[in-house]
Structure formats: C-alpha cells, structure tokens
C-alpha cells in the first residue's frame, strides 16, 4: 500500500530545507503565497487576515503535544467538517498518520537547536494512485491572533493546521475545502478503497439479520485498520442544524470505535456473555453530543460492569465523542463511508487480495472505433465505444472488488468547474476465449451494473462464477471527457488487461486465405461423438473442426442463414462438461470475405 512519493510541483523538501538552513532564512512558499488567492475565490473572510508563523502565535509551538489524538481537532470557519472528521479517523491509526506526516520527529520543533528550524514542513497524500509529497511553509492565516481554520485543542499544537494547509494547497485554496466527502479525504490519507453505504435507503434497522451482517462487516473493517465516517442528509437550509436528539444534520462524524459491549456485573456477566453492539463517534466541533440511549450520562451504562466501562473509557464530558446503540445509528444516520485498507501483502495472516490498477480517460474521436466516451448502456449506439477491460475468474465462484475513481475536481472550483462527473461501470460475461473488444451487446450478458453517481469513487462488491468478463467504466452521458482510475481486487490473479484491438491483425497469409470474419454465435446444449475428434483436449480445452463434422449440421441448411455461397466455415469452441454445453463461433475464411 505504501511506496515512494513524488514531489508535488517539483518541490523537494530536503533541497528546500537545506537551502533555507544554508541561507539562514525561513521558507516562503511561492506556490501557495500568503494572499487572498490562497484563502478564497468567492467568499471573503469576516475580518482582516494576518499570516503568522506558529512562533508568533504561541510561545512554545509543537507539531504534537503529548502525541496525536482524535480529540485534538476543532473545525474552523470554513465548512470542512468532512476533512476534520477524516483527520480524527487518521489520528486513530499510527501506521497511517506516520505516512501522511513523514519524519514527524525530525519535523518537530527542537528548542535546544533553533538553528535547525527553517519554517518548512511536508505531508504526503495518496492522489489518483500515487503518493505526492506536498511542501508548505508554516505561515498560517489568523484573525485577531487566532487560527481561523482547523486547529488543535492545545493552542500550541500545529500538526492539524499545517496538514490542512497542505491539503488546501492541493485543492487550490482553503475555500475549495468547503463541502466535501470524508471518504475521499480518508482515501487521500491512506490509499484505501472507499464504499458508500446508504443507511437510509437500506433501512438496516428494520431487518435484524441485515443489521447484524452490517455490524459484523463494519467490526471486521475497523479491526483490520479500516476507517469509517457517517453523516445525516440535510436540505440546503438545514446544513449543520442541531436536532433535539443532539445530532447535527449535514455534518460529518468520524467513527472511533465499533464494539460488542458485555452487559452485567462480575462473574455472572462473564459466564452469561450477553453483549450489545455499540458504535462510538466524534463530532469535529469537539462538542454537542447524542442525547439518547448509551450517551455519556445514559442509565444504560449502569448495566455495564465497572471494568468494562473503564476499558471503554467512558467519561461524562462534552468533548464531542459519544456512544450509540448500533440500531439507533442505523436509524438516525443517512450515509456511511467505509474505507477498507485492502491487504495485498504476499505474507499475511489475514486474507490477501490480488490488485490490478489501470489509469485511463474518456476521450473523443471522430472515428467511432477510436472514440472512448460512449456513455452508459442506455446509449446503445455508442456504449461499446467505451474503454474495455478483460479479467478472468478462475475459481468456481469468487468475490471481486471493483473501484472506479475519477480525478478530483476541487482544484477547478475556482473557475466554476469543480463538480464530479456522473460515472459508473458495467460487467459483462463473455466467451472464455475472447481476445478482442466487444462490438455486439446483444450476444453478451450483463451480470453486474454499479450505481451511476456524481461521486469521486464508485465501488462495488460482487460474487462472480468461473469465466471471462469485460468491465466497462463509463460516464452516464456520452461525449463527456475525463480521467479515471480502475482498481480490481480478486482472490487470485485475474489476468486483467485492457482490450485495445477490435479484431485480429492482418497477417501475411491473409492475402491467400482471406481475413477471418465473424459469422454468428451458436450455443450448443447437446452433442455426440466429441470424444472422437482429432484434438479432444479434455475438459475446458479449445478445439477446432469443420462445420460438416459438427453434430450433423447440414451445410445446405446453414448457408442461407450465413449468406450462402461456396465458402469454408469453421468454428472454435470450448467444452464445459459440468454444464454440458459448448459455445461455438463460426468463422468464414474465403478470399471474398476479406475485411479492409
């Protein structure tokens, strides 16, 4: 998951810091200057902004004060609770934040060696499939001497403010961070695979079995290092509206624990082993909490033993963190973003996956065969012009994870073009010997279709049977341009590859025997005497024969259907003994059928 990083805008942290130390100067970032352009593109701030270095705000600044904690963070003036919630999730996972904040010990202020301070920091983000190293200076925007954006609870801790500045630089300015998706930020922190779950649509709380399965899934995600966030839908006039139950609409919460909590006291509780599924969340505001069952001061906690409560860290404090019954969580929250850290390690005690990544783009071309922006399957005339990716399922049945991510558009918000495209994908089951792009949708079976939404990432998990498949990543409408990244995860190598050729290449012998031309597809459900063929092969093997040898087909009966004439017809097929069926493709190979 982790790999070397690329310097963003060709700014090398080591070289820039070395230069500043040699010149005995503090770094000033020309790529993200201390001007209004770095702050906003539409809405001016309510006050006079001064950019100050941490040493001008606090007497003893630190990157971290007593480590890093989900309780450190507070949201500022910009409406980026989604980003702050993602930072809270990040703070729970040392292996992740140590990657996002590299060399954190070396970057920390050292009061004993002030000569090593150069006013420069760097952070790493996983952007569109690669880790980018983003450099910033430590000048932070303030009003009346106080930080106006994300800040830590200790007023001399600056990791969160500097991390936010680096992310704002990636996005163009601070205002571009207003209104986003927590799952997207978590992916940028980790390289995880994001899945959006509609709690409202699925109504898990109405079906105990579905709810129990969801809890087990989220528990597994959390135990394996995954990150989860959630929110409540809101109309435009309800954004950040506090409800009577203490929850806030249109507001992102980070999930900080998923637990089965043991009920009862003493040995009786141990042997009875009665538990209840609970989930813990944190409000990025650092205050305002859930007031229902299992809230901080709820009587339900009296049913939990002292040791269990101590292990859970239950405190009666308005710090923004609270517990809920999982049923209540499913009932009151609308959306959940589940970010899975997919294990692709070769050596691991946990389940491992095989990952294949492709980068591509939807592009226009006047020639239909070279056009690559055909829209979804509703547009039958152009759908097959989209990019196509082939993969195999080699087990009897296998779970396949597919993630389609479009390039982040936040940086274009300053010119009014920052909205995500509506994207999705389809999966078709095809012939097991297919090598070329699909050109006929009627002879193939669509087995899976994702939702088409204007989200940065569309994710789907599906169970597929043994066979060959073609994946179509598409925009919803045709003639829409954009960049995308496809990630396919399978239990074993799926031999995934892009289909770029439309038909077999012309060979030197084509001038003598004619270029192969597809005639038709036939599905055969019964056959006799196949064991007597010259090349029987065996189960799953390919074989070839003349049409007159195949299951007593009469050539005179076939010619009218194929256009007639004295031509040679052969077919290629693959036997499936278990299904007692054979798919055959007839090919005409006379000179008159040459394709130019």
Secondary structure, DSSP 8 states (H G I E B T S, - for coil): ----EEEGGG--HHHHHHHHHHHT-----TTS-SSHHHH-SS---SS--EEEEHHHH-SS-BS-SSS--GGGEE--SSS-HHHHHHHHHHHT-HHHHHHHSTTHHHHS--GGGGGG--SEEEEEEEETTEEEEEEEESEEEEETTEE-SSEESSTTB-HHHHHHHHHHHHHSSSGGGSS--HHHHHHHHH--EEEEEEHHHHTGGG-HHHHHHHHHHHHHHHHTT-EEEEE----GGGTT-B-TTS-BTT-EEEEEEEEEEE-BSHHHHHHH--EEEEEEEEETTS-----STTSTT-GGGGGB-HHHHHHHT-----SSEEEEEHHHHHHH--EEEEEE-----SS-SS---EEEEEEEEE---SSGGG-----STT-TTTGGGS-EEEEEEEEEEEEEEEEEEE---GGGGGGT------EEEEEEEE-TT--S----STTSEEEEE---BSSSEEEEEEEEEEEEEEEEEEESSTT--EEEEEEEEESS----EEE--SS----TTHHHH---EEEEEEEES--S-GGGSTT---TT-EEEEEGGGSTT--HHHHHHHHT-SS--EEEEEEEETTTTEEEEEEEE-SGGG---
